């Protein structure tokens, strides 16, 4: 007779039905109320859009990354993510640097934009949304 496998609602580790607690996180497996609560908590942490199957806010990742790489010095990627103050700072530094200081500050700000654009594109959708949309981390 095959042993029934139960997936932990908290961490998704497979356990046998005979175990009362998850081997990985310690969640009670035979308490339906606690399992339902853990399932709801997991769903709240990663809310997927029912229609597209995508996390809300993840649609900004690709455009923000491309704008950061191509026009990073102007801070347009910052404006797109809702960081107006940081976008204005980058734009002013780029303009003042280009006009008054032989372009050196403009190059530095452009490199910052390129690095941020690459960082946006290399993060998973969940990491991107948690870091830049939910937690509002404006720099790097």
N, C-alpha and C positions, 0 to 999 in steps of 0.2 A: 504494500500500500504506500502510495506516495505521500510525503509530508507536505502539507499545505504551506505555501509561502505567503507571508503578510508583509506588505510594503509599509514602512514607517511613514505616517503622514507629515512628520516634521522634517526628516532628512532624506527620505526616500530609500533608505537602506533596506534590503530584503532580510527578513527574519523568519524563522519558522513559527507556525501558529501556536506552538507549545510554549514559546517564550512570552513572558509577561511584559518585558521591557525591551526596548530597542538596544542592540549591542553597541550602536554608535553614539546615540545622544541620550539614552535613558528614558525616552518617552514611554509612558504606559501604553501598551498595545491593545489591551482588552477593555479599556475604558472608553466607550463610544463618545461620551461627552468631551473628554480630553482630546481624542483623535479629531473630532469635528472642529474643536477650537484650534488645534494645531494646523489643520487643513486651511481654515479661514485665515489664520495668520500668514501662512505661506502664500495664499492667494493675494493678500493685501501687500506683501512685499514685492511681488512681481505682477502688477496688474497688466494683463495683455488686452489689447484692443480686440474685441470679439469679431469685428468685421475683417480686419487685416491680419490678425495674428501677431501684431507688433506691439511693443511696449510704447505707451504714449510718451512722446518726446524723442524717441529714437529716430524719427524722420528728420530731425535737425542735424544728425551726426554727419552724414555725407556732405550736404551743402556747407556746413560750418567747417569741416575739414578741408574741403576744396578751396573755399574762400580764404581760410587761414594760410594755405600754401601759396595761392596765387596773389592775394591782396592783403596778406597778413599785416603789413606795416600800417595799413589804413584802419585797421581794427574793425573791419566790416563783420568778421566772424563773431566778434564780441557783441556787436549790436544784434546780430541774428539770435544769439543765445540769451539776450535780455540784459546784458551787462553794459548799460549805457555809459556809466562813469569810466569804466576801463576802456571802452571803445573811444571815448572822447580823449582820454589820456594818450592812447596810441596814435590817434589821428593828429593831435596837436604836436606830439613829439616828432612824428614823421614830417609834418609840414614845416615846423620850425627848423628841424634838422636839415631838411632839404634846402631851405632858403638861406638860413643864416650860418650853419655850422658845417659846410662842405659835405653834407650828406651822411656823416658818420652816425649820428643818432638814428637817422632813417634806416640805415643798414642794420643796426642793432635791433630796432623794433621790427623790421622785416624778418630777421632771423627768428625772433621770438614768435612771430606769427607762423612761420614755417614749422617750427618745433611744435607749437600748439596744434596746428592742423594735422601733423603726423600723429600726435598723441590722440587726437579725436578719432582718427581713422583706425588706429590700431587697437582701440579699446572695444570690448564687446558692447552690444547695445545696452545690456543691463548696467555695466560699469559706467558707460557714458551718461546714461540717464541718472543714475545714482550720484555720480560725481558732479556733473555740470548742470543738470536740470533740477534735481531734488535738493542737493546739498549746496548748490550755488557756489562752487569753487571757481573764482574768476581767473586765477593765474595758474598756469601749468597744472 
